[in-house]
Amino acid sequence: MDADLPRGTLVLHVGDSFAGALGVPLGQRLKARGLRSVLEFQTSSYVPTWASGTELPSYVARYNPDLVIVTLGANEFELANPQQRASSVRKLVRVLGGRPCVWISPPRWKRDTGILAVIRDNVKPCRFLDSDSVVHDVPRKRDKIHPSDVGRELWADAVLAWLVRERRTDGERPWDFKAEAP
């Protein structure tokens, strides 16, 4: 699997507490394969905060990442009108400046009111990874929301396998991705 990842590249992972849950074991896996990995997350954070705040542009400028991973949306599962987040999703993606990016949904612990569909539909040119398509029945902590230590490891393995599978080895940039299946 090592040959399938661009050694020496920098991956910036941002988002909410689910970014923290995924980012630690995923970062360990990336570093073990010769990549650099930076995790910047804020618990209880929301899409508009990241889209309009100063932190994300600062991280992008400071780290100049080759790939940005975004894990956000869990705190917006119960929004009555999730469509109100569409412009914030697009704004956040614009802040990334055209860099390769993947928006990874949290593994669902309950039904969302549509926020993940809003994210999926507004995240281009980033790729969207629905975590439920690669992991199932993730073990949870006592809060029955966040992945347990075992759940985090399973999720990180699944995301890493997806990154390897979906990355173009013949792309212009080290982290160009294959086109999404229709």
DRENLOGU-237970 format. One record per residue: residue number from 1; residue in three letters; x negated, z, y of N, C-alpha, C, O, CB in turn. Coordinates in steps of 0.05 Angstrom, whole numbers, padded with zeros to 5 digits. Atoms other than C-alpha are relative to their C-alpha. Glycine has a CB too. Example, Ala and Ser with C-alpha at 12.3 -4.5 7.8 and 13.67 -1.06 7.14 Angstrom:
BEGIN
1_ala_-00018_00000_-00024_-00246_00156_-00090_-00018_00000_00024_-00039_00013_00024_00020_00025_00001
2_ser_00016_-00001_-00024_-00273_00143_-00021_00015_00014_00022_00005_00018_00044_-00009_-00029_00009
//
This chain:
BEGIN
1_met_-00017_00000_-00024_00000_00000_00000_-00017_00000_00025_-00009_-00009_00046_00019_00024_00000
2_asp_00017_-00002_-00024_-00059_00012_00047_-00004_-00027_00014_-00004_-00028_00038_-00026_00012_-00007
3_ala_00005_00026_-00011_-00072_-00062_00056_00024_-00011_00016_00021_-00029_00032_-00009_-00019_-00021
4_asp_-00024_00009_-00012_-00001_-00071_00079_00005_00012_00028_00025_00005_00041_00024_00005_-00017
5_leu_-00003_-00013_-00026_-00010_-00028_00142_-00024_-00006_00017_-00047_-00007_00008_00004_00030_-00004
6_pro_00022_00007_-00018_-00051_-00046_00203_-00017_00024_00008_-00010_00038_00027_00011_-00014_00025
7_arg_00018_-00023_-00005_-00108_00005_00202_-00009_-00001_00030_-00013_-00022_00041_-00024_-00001_-00018
8_gly_00010_-00003_-00027_-00130_00031_00270_00021_-00002_00021_00016_00004_00045_-00021_-00020_00005
9_thr_-00021_00003_-00020_-00064_00017_00304_00012_00027_00006_00010_00046_-00009_00022_-00019_-00009
10_leu_-00012_-00026_-00009_-00026_00072_00342_00030_-00002_-00001_00042_-00020_00010_-00010_00008_00028
11_val_-00029_-00002_00002_00045_00091_00325_00009_00024_00016_00000_00047_00012_00009_00003_-00030
12_leu_-00012_-00021_-00016_00084_00132_00376_00028_00004_-00010_00044_-00014_-00011_00000_-00007_00031
13_his_-00026_-00007_00010_00145_00168_00348_00013_00020_00020_00001_00041_00026_-00001_00013_-00029
14_val_-00014_-00017_-00019_00195_00197_00398_00029_00005_-00009_00040_-00009_-00025_00000_-00014_00028
15_gly_-00029_-00006_00005_00264_00229_00396_00007_00029_00000_-00007_00046_00012_00007_-00012_-00027
16_asp_-00011_-00027_00001_00303_00291_00380_-00011_00016_-00024_-00032_00009_-00035_00031_-00001_-00002
17_ser_00010_-00017_00022_00295_00345_00326_-00003_-00016_-00026_-00020_-00009_-00043_00019_00023_-00004
18_phe_00003_00016_00024_00305_00292_00272_-00027_-00016_00001_-00039_-00021_-00019_00023_-00019_-00003
19_ala_00027_00013_-00003_00243_00256_00300_-00021_00020_-00008_-00040_00013_-00021_-00005_-00009_00030
20_gly_00019_-00020_00008_00207_00322_00291_00000_00004_-00031_-00021_00007_-00043_00007_00027_00013
21_ala_-00002_-00004_00029_00233_00328_00219_-00013_-00023_-00015_-00027_-00019_-00035_00030_00002_-00008
22_leu_00012_00024_00013_00212_00257_00201_-00029_-00004_00008_-00046_-00012_-00008_00016_-00025_00006
23_gly_00025_00007_-00011_00152_00251_00246_-00024_00014_-00011_-00046_00002_-00012_00000_00005_00029
24_val_00023_-00014_00011_00108_00304_00216_-00009_-00012_-00026_-00033_-00019_-00029_00006_00030_-00003
25_pro_00010_00012_00025_00106_00279_00144_-00006_-00030_00002_-00024_-00040_-00011_00021_00004_-00022
26_leu_00006_00028_-00003_00109_00206_00166_-00027_-00004_00014_-00043_-00021_00006_00023_-00014_00016
27_gly_00026_00001_-00014_00051_00217_00214_-00023_00006_-00019_-00044_-00007_-00017_00000_00019_00023
28_gln_00021_-00007_00020_00011_00249_00157_-00006_-00024_-00018_-00029_-00030_-00024_00008_00024_-00017
29_arg_00003_00023_00017_00024_00188_00114_-00015_-00023_00015_-00032_-00037_00003_00027_-00010_-00010
30_leu_00013_00022_-00015_00004_00139_00169_-00030_00006_00004_-00047_-00011_00001_00014_-00003_00027
31_lys_00028_-00008_-00004_-00060_00178_00185_-00016_-00003_-00026_-00040_-00011_-00025_-00001_00028_00011
32_ala_00015_00002_00025_-00079_00180_00111_-00006_-00029_-00007_-00024_-00035_-00023_00017_00012_-00023
33_arg_00004_00029_00004_-00075_00103_00113_-00016_-00013_00022_-00018_-00037_00024_00026_-00014_-00004
34_gly_00018_00011_-00020_-00122_00096_00172_00013_-00007_00026_00001_-00021_00043_-00013_-00023_-00011
35_leu_-00013_00006_-00025_-00071_00092_00228_-00001_00025_00018_-00006_00047_00008_00029_-00009_-00004
36_arg_-00002_-00022_-00019_-00065_00136_00290_00030_00005_00004_00045_-00014_00007_-00016_-00005_00027
37_ser_-00028_-00006_-00003_00001_00172_00299_00004_00023_00020_-00010_00043_00019_00012_00008_-00027
38_val_-00006_-00020_-00020_00030_00211_00357_00030_00005_-00001_00046_-00013_-00002_-00009_-00009_00029
39_leu_-00028_-00008_00000_00095_00250_00355_00007_00016_00025_-00007_00035_00032_00006_00018_-00025
40_glu_-00010_-00014_-00024_00132_00270_00418_00030_00003_-00003_00045_-00017_-00001_-00008_-00016_00027
41_phe_-00028_-00003_00003_00200_00300_00408_00010_00024_00016_-00005_00043_00022_00008_00003_-00030
42_gln_-00013_-00022_-00014_00249_00345_00444_00026_00007_-00016_00044_-00010_-00018_00007_-00007_00030
43_thr_-00024_-00007_00015_00301_00384_00404_00024_-00001_00020_00021_00002_00044_-00003_00029_-00012
44_ser_-00025_00002_-00016_00373_00376_00428_-00002_-00020_00023_00009_-00015_00045_00007_00028_00011
45_ser_00002_00020_-00021_00356_00314_00467_00019_-00024_-00006_00029_-00027_-00028_-00029_-00011_00003
46_tyr_-00021_00021_00001_00401_00254_00481_-00012_-00027_00009_-00032_-00028_00023_00024_00007_00017
47_val_00009_00026_-00007_00393_00179_00489_-00003_-00004_00031_-00024_-00013_00039_00020_-00021_-00010
48_pro_00004_00005_-00029_00406_00178_00565_-00024_00016_00012_-00036_00006_00031_00025_00008_00015
49_thr_00023_-00016_-00010_00354_00233_00576_-00026_-00015_-00005_-00043_-00016_00013_-00001_00028_-00014
50_trp_00024_00016_00007_00301_00191_00541_-00001_-00026_00016_-00022_-00034_00025_-00002_-00005_-00030
51_ala_-00002_00026_-00014_00325_00127_00575_-00007_00002_00029_-00019_-00016_00041_00027_-00012_-00004
52_ser_00002_-00003_-00029_00324_00154_00646_-00022_00020_00009_-00029_00021_00032_00026_00009_00011
53_gly_00021_-00020_-00007_00271_00209_00643_-00027_-00013_00005_-00031_-00037_00002_-00002_00021_-00021
54_thr_00027_00010_-00006_00198_00204_00661_-00018_00003_-00025_-00040_-00009_-00025_-00012_00016_00023
55_glu_00017_-00005_00023_00171_00226_00593_-00007_-00025_-00015_-00030_-00030_-00021_00013_00020_-00019
56_leu_00005_00023_00017_00180_00162_00554_-00019_-00020_00014_-00038_-00029_00001_00026_-00014_-00007
57_pro_00019_00018_-00013_00147_00116_00606_-00028_00012_00001_-00048_-00003_-00001_00009_-00007_00028
58_ser_00026_-00013_00000_00091_00167_00611_-00014_-00002_-00027_-00038_-00008_-00028_00003_00029_00009
59_tyr_00012_00002_00027_00080_00168_00536_-00009_-00028_-00006_-00031_-00033_-00017_00020_00009_-00022
60_val_00007_00028_00005_00081_00092_00532_-00026_-00007_00016_-00043_-00021_00005_00023_-00019_00008
61_ala_00023_00006_-00016_00030_00087_00589_-00025_00015_-00011_-00047_00003_-00013_00004_00008_00029
62_arg_00022_-00016_00010_-00014_00143_00561_-00011_-00009_-00026_-00036_-00012_-00030_00008_00029_-00002
63_tyr_00008_00006_00028_-00016_00122_00488_-00003_-00030_-00005_-00018_-00038_-00023_00019_00011_-00019
64_asn_00000_00029_00004_-00006_00046_00495_00004_-00007_-00030_-00014_-00019_-00042_-00027_-00012_00010
65_pro_-00004_00003_00029_00024_00045_00425_00004_-00029_-00009_00013_-00046_00005_00024_00016_-00009
66_asp_-00005_00026_00013_00024_-00015_00378_00028_-00001_-00011_00039_-00023_-00014_-00021_-00004_-00022
67_leu_-00027_-00002_00010_00090_00009_00349_00013_00026_00011_00000_00046_00012_00000_00001_-00032
68_val_-00015_-00023_-00008_00143_00056_00376_00023_00004_-00020_00038_-00014_-00026_00011_-00003_00029
69_ile_-00022_-00007_00017_00190_00092_00329_00018_00019_00016_00007_00038_00028_-00009_00014_-00027
70_val_-00019_-00017_-00014_00253_00123_00360_00019_00012_-00020_00030_-00003_-00036_00015_-00017_00022
71_thr_-00020_-00013_00017_00295_00174_00323_00017_00017_00019_00010_00039_00026_-00014_00017_-00022
72_leu_-00019_-00012_-00018_00354_00192_00367_00028_-00006_-00008_00033_-00026_-00022_-00005_-00009_00030
73_gly_-00028_00005_00004_00429_00197_00363_00015_00022_-00015_00039_00024_-00014_00003_-00025_-00016
74_ala_-00013_-00021_00015_00442_00258_00320_00017_00018_00017_00038_00027_00008_-00021_00016_-00015
75_asn_-00015_-00018_-00018_00465_00300_00379_00024_-00014_00013_00039_-00001_00028_-00018_00011_00021
76_glu_-00023_00015_-00011_00515_00245_00397_00020_-00008_-00021_00036_-00026_-00016_-00011_-00024_00015
77_phe_-00018_00006_00022_00551_00242_00330_00030_00004_00007_00047_-00009_-00004_-00007_00015_-00024
78_glu_-00028_-00008_-00006_00614_00273_00360_00011_-00011_00026_00033_-00003_00035_00003_00029_-00001
79_leu_-00010_00011_-00025_00621_00232_00424_00027_-00013_-00004_00031_-00028_-00023_-00021_-00020_00011
80_ala_-00027_00013_00001_00693_00212_00437_-00002_-00029_00007_00013_-00045_-00004_00019_00014_00019
81_asn_00003_00028_-00008_00669_00148_00469_-00030_-00008_-00003_-00044_-00009_00017_00010_-00005_00030
82_pro_00029_00006_00004_00601_00129_00438_-00009_-00025_00015_-00032_-00028_00021_-00006_-00003_-00029
83_gln_00007_00025_-00014_00604_00061_00473_-00013_00006_00027_-00027_-00011_00038_00024_-00018_00003
84_gln_00012_-00007_-00026_00584_00098_00537_-00030_00002_-00002_-00043_00003_00019_00012_00027_00009
85_arg_00030_-00002_00003_00513_00102_00508_-00013_-00028_-00002_-00037_-00029_-00002_-00006_00016_-00025
86_ala_00012_00027_00004_00504_00026_00500_-00020_-00007_00022_-00042_-00016_00015_00022_-00021_00000
87_ser_00019_00007_-00021_00471_00016_00568_-00025_00017_-00001_-00047_00008_00005_00013_00003_00028
88_ser_00024_-00017_00003_00425_00076_00556_-00018_-00009_-00023_-00042_-00007_-00020_00009_00029_-00004
89_val_00016_00010_00022_00403_00048_00489_-00016_-00025_00010_-00040_-00026_00005_00018_-00008_-00024
90_arg_00014_00024_-00010_00386_-00019_00522_-00021_00008_00021_-00043_-00004_00020_00021_-00019_00013
91_lys_00020_-00009_-00020_00350_00017_00580_-00024_00012_-00014_-00047_00006_-00006_00013_00020_00019
92_leu_00022_-00012_00014_00309_00058_00532_-00018_-00022_-00013_-00043_-00020_-00011_00010_00019_-00022
93_val_00015_00022_00012_00288_-00005_00494_-00016_-00015_00021_-00039_-00023_00016_00019_-00019_-00015
94_arg_00015_00013_-00021_00268_-00038_00560_-00025_00016_00008_-00045_00004_00015_00018_-00005_00024
95_val_00023_-00017_-00008_00223_00021_00576_-00024_-00005_-00018_-00047_-00001_-00010_00008_00030_-00001
96_leu_00021_00005_00019_00183_00003_00514_-00016_-00025_00006_-00037_-00029_-00007_00011_-00001_-00029
97_gly_00016_00022_-00010_00160_-00060_00548_-00005_-00022_-00020_-00026_-00035_-00019_-00025_00010_00010
98_gly_00003_00022_00019_00170_-00109_00491_-00018_00006_-00024_-00024_-00011_-00040_-00011_-00023_00014
99_arg_00017_-00008_00023_00127_-00070_00442_00018_-00001_-00026_00042_00003_-00024_-00012_00028_00004
100_pro_-00015_-00003_00025_00147_-00073_00369_00011_00028_-00002_-00003_00048_00004_-00019_-00006_-00024
101_cys_-00013_-00026_00002_00196_-00017_00356_00020_00000_-00022_00032_-00020_-00030_00012_00007_00027
102_val_-00020_-00005_00021_00241_00012_00303_00016_00025_00008_00004_00046_00014_-00012_00003_-00028
103_trp_-00018_-00023_-00006_00301_00057_00318_00010_00009_-00027_00024_-00006_-00041_00023_-00007_00020
104_ile_-00008_-00011_00026_00312_00101_00257_00022_00020_00004_00019_00040_00018_-00025_00013_-00014
105_ser_-00023_-00019_-00001_00379_00135_00249_-00006_00025_-00016_-00022_00024_-00035_00026_-00014_-00010
106_pro_00003_-00024_00018_00382_00206_00222_00017_-00005_-00025_00037_-00018_-00024_00010_00026_00015
107_pro_-00017_00001_00024_00407_00212_00151_00026_00015_00006_00025_00038_00016_-00015_00011_-00025
108_arg_-00026_-00012_-00007_00481_00227_00159_00006_00025_-00016_00001_00026_-00041_00023_-00020_-00003
109_trp_-00010_-00025_00013_00506_00297_00143_00030_00002_00003_00043_00018_-00010_-00015_00025_00012
110_lys_-00029_00002_-00004_00576_00280_00168_00005_-00027_00012_-00014_-00041_00020_00010_00023_00018
111_arg_-00007_00026_-00012_00613_00220_00194_-00005_00001_00030_00002_00021_00043_00030_-00007_-00007
112_asp_00003_00001_-00029_00594_00199_00264_00023_-00016_00012_00037_-00030_-00003_-00027_-00014_00008
113_thr_-00022_00013_-00013_00644_00173_00314_-00006_-00029_00010_00009_-00041_00024_00010_00016_00024
114_gly_00007_00027_-00007_00608_00107_00323_-00026_-00003_00014_-00034_-00026_00022_00021_-00012_00015
115_ile_00025_00002_-00015_00542_00123_00358_-00020_-00017_-00014_-00035_-00032_-00001_-00011_00028_00005
116_leu_00020_00016_00014_00500_00092_00303_00006_-00029_00002_-00013_-00046_00003_-00002_00009_-00029
117_ala_-00007_00028_-00004_00538_00027_00308_-00007_-00010_00028_-00016_-00032_00032_00030_-00005_-00006
118_val_00007_00007_-00028_00529_00027_00384_-00030_-00003_00002_-00039_-00023_00014_00010_00023_00019
119_ile_00029_00002_-00001_00454_00039_00375_-00008_-00026_-00014_-00023_-00042_-00003_-00014_00024_-00014
120_arg_00007_00025_00015_00449_-00016_00321_00006_-00025_00016_-00010_-00044_00016_00015_00000_-00027
121_asp_-00009_00024_-00015_00486_-00065_00365_-00014_-00005_00026_-00012_-00026_00038_00030_00001_00005
122_asn_00012_00002_-00027_00445_-00052_00428_-00030_00003_-00001_-00043_00005_00021_00012_00020_00018
123_val_00028_-00007_00002_00374_-00040_00402_-00019_-00024_00000_-00043_-00020_00002_-00003_00016_-00025
124_lys_00018_00023_00001_00347_-00111_00400_-00017_-00002_00025_-00007_00005_00047_00017_-00026_-00003
125_pro_00013_00012_00022_00292_-00133_00402_-00012_00020_-00021_-00025_00011_-00040_-00022_-00017_00010
126_cys_00009_-00020_00021_00276_-00068_00364_00016_-00005_-00026_00038_-00016_-00026_00005_00029_00010
127_arg_-00014_00000_00026_00294_-00065_00291_00015_00027_-00002_00007_00047_00010_-00020_-00003_-00024
128_phe_-00015_-00024_00005_00346_-00014_00269_-00002_00006_-00030_00003_-00011_-00047_00030_-00003_00009
129_leu_00001_-00009_00028_00335_00025_00205_00021_00022_-00004_00019_00044_00007_-00029_00011_-00007
130_asp_-00021_-00019_00008_00397_00059_00178_-00012_00017_-00023_-00015_00007_-00045_00027_-00014_-00008
131_ser_00013_-00016_00020_00365_00117_00141_00017_00002_-00026_00005_00005_-00048_-00005_00028_00011
132_asp_-00016_-00001_00024_00424_00120_00093_-00003_-00024_-00018_00006_-00023_-00041_00030_00003_00008
133_ser_00005_00023_00017_00404_00052_00068_-00025_00003_-00017_-00029_-00012_-00036_-00002_-00026_00017
134_val_00025_-00004_00015_00338_00079_00043_-00003_00028_-00013_-00019_00031_-00031_-00024_-00004_00018
135_val_-00001_-00027_00013_00352_00153_00026_00029_00008_-00004_00046_00002_00013_-00016_00021_00017
136_his_-00027_-00009_00005_00413_00185_-00004_-00001_00030_-00008_-00020_00039_-00020_00013_-00016_-00023
137_asp_-00002_-00028_00006_00435_00257_-00010_-00025_00016_00006_-00036_00030_-00011_00006_00004_-00030
138_val_00024_-00014_-00009_00377_00284_00030_00004_00030_-00001_00024_00040_00010_-00008_-00009_00029
139_pro_-00002_-00029_00000_00366_00358_00015_-00002_00011_00029_-00018_00001_00045_-00022_00013_-00018
140_arg_-00003_-00011_-00028_00384_00399_00078_-00009_00029_00001_-00010_00043_-00019_00028_-00003_00010
141_lys_00005_-00028_-00005_00363_00464_00109_00026_00016_-00001_00047_00004_-00006_-00014_00004_00028
142_arg_-00024_-00016_00001_00412_00522_00112_00021_-00008_00020_00045_-00004_00016_-00007_00029_00005
143_asp_-00019_00009_-00020_00443_00492_00174_00017_-00024_-00010_00036_-00032_00003_-00014_-00008_00026
144_lys_-00014_00022_00013_00467_00435_00128_-00001_-00026_00017_00014_-00044_00013_00029_00007_-00005
145_ile_00003_00023_-00018_00444_00386_00183_-00028_-00012_-00003_-00030_-00035_-00011_00006_00008_00029
146_his_00027_00009_00000_00369_00380_00186_-00011_-00002_-00029_-00005_00015_-00045_-00018_00017_00017
147_pro_00012_00002_00026_00329_00356_00125_-00018_00024_-00006_-00032_00034_00011_-00016_-00025_-00003
148_ser_00018_-00021_00009_00294_00410_00085_-00028_-00011_-00002_-00032_-00035_00003_00009_00012_-00028
149_asp_00028_00010_00003_00219_00405_00072_00000_-00022_-00021_-00014_-00043_-00016_-00019_00023_-00008
150_val_-00001_00021_00020_00234_00365_00009_00014_-00024_00011_00005_-00047_00006_00015_00011_-00026
151_gly_-00014_00022_-00012_00284_00323_00047_-00017_-00016_00019_-00015_-00041_00020_00025_00010_00014
152_arg_00017_00013_-00019_00234_00308_00101_-00021_-00018_-00014_-00026_-00041_-00006_-00015_00020_00017
153_glu_00019_00016_00016_00183_00284_00049_00013_-00025_-00012_00001_-00046_-00011_-00013_00018_-00022
154_leu_-00014_00022_00012_00234_00240_00014_00006_-00021_00022_00002_-00045_00018_00026_00009_-00013
155_trp_-00007_00018_-00022_00256_00210_00081_-00026_-00014_00010_-00025_-00039_00014_00012_00016_00024
156_ala_00025_00012_-00009_00183_00198_00103_-00009_-00021_-00020_-00018_-00043_-00012_-00021_00021_00004
157_asp_00008_00019_00020_00168_00163_00037_00016_-00026_00002_00006_-00048_00001_00002_00011_-00028
158_ala_-00018_00023_-00002_00229_00118_00045_-00006_-00016_00025_-00005_-00041_00024_00029_00010_00000
159_val_00005_00014_-00025_00213_00101_00117_-00027_-00015_-00002_-00029_-00038_00007_-00001_00019_00024
160_leu_00026_00013_00003_00140_00086_00101_00003_-00026_-00017_-00008_-00047_-00011_-00020_00019_-00013
161_ala_-00004_00023_00017_00162_00039_00045_00015_-00022_00015_00008_-00046_00012_00016_00008_-00026
162_trp_-00014_00019_-00016_00210_00005_00093_-00019_-00014_00020_-00018_-00038_00023_00024_00013_00015
163_leu_00019_00012_-00019_00156_-00005_00145_-00019_-00020_-00013_-00024_-00041_-00002_-00017_00023_00013
164_val_00017_00018_00015_00110_-00036_00093_00015_-00026_-00007_00005_-00048_-00004_-00011_00014_-00025
165_arg_-00016_00023_00010_00165_-00081_00066_00009_-00018_00023_00010_-00043_00020_00025_00010_-00014
166_glu_-00011_00016_-00022_00192_-00104_00134_-00021_-00010_00020_-00014_-00027_00037_00020_00017_00015
167_arg_00021_00010_-00018_00126_-00114_00171_-00010_-00027_-00008_-00014_-00033_-00032_-00024_00020_00001
168_arg_00011_00027_00005_00102_-00185_00177_-00030_00002_-00001_-00043_00011_00018_00009_-00021_00022
169_thr_00029_00000_00002_00031_-00192_00153_-00012_-00024_00014_-00036_-00025_00018_-00009_00000_-00030
170_asp_00010_00024_-00013_00026_-00259_00188_00010_-00001_00029_00010_-00022_00042_00009_-00025_-00014
171_gly_-00010_00000_-00028_00054_-00237_00256_-00022_-00002_00020_-00045_00001_00014_00015_00026_00004
172_glu_00019_00002_-00022_00021_-00247_00323_-00012_00027_00006_-00035_00029_00013_00013_-00013_00024
173_arg_00009_-00028_-00005_00017_-00172_00332_00000_00015_-00026_00014_00008_-00045_00019_00014_00021
174_pro_00002_-00015_00026_-00001_-00121_00279_00027_00012_-00010_00030_00015_-00034_-00020_00023_00003
175_trp_-00026_-00013_00007_00070_-00091_00280_00024_-00018_00005_00045_-00008_00012_00003_00026_00014
176_asp_-00024_00018_-00001_00114_-00153_00283_00015_00004_-00026_00004_00009_-00047_-00008_-00030_00004
177_phe_-00017_-00004_00024_00173_-00147_00236_00014_-00026_-00007_00018_-00044_00009_00021_00022_00006
178_lys_-00016_00022_00010_00211_-00196_00194_00026_00000_00014_00036_00020_00024_00004_00002_-00031
179_ala_-00026_00002_-00012_00276_-00222_00221_00020_00016_-00017_00018_00017_-00042_00009_-00029_00003
180_glu_-00020_-00015_00015_00336_-00179_00202_00017_-00019_-00016_00023_-00042_-00007_00017_00017_00019
181_ala_-00019_00016_00016_00380_-00206_00147_00027_-00001_00014_00035_00019_00024_00002_00011_-00030
182_pro_-00026_00002_-00014_00446_-00232_00175_00022_00017_-00014_00044_00017_-00004_00009_-00029_00001
//
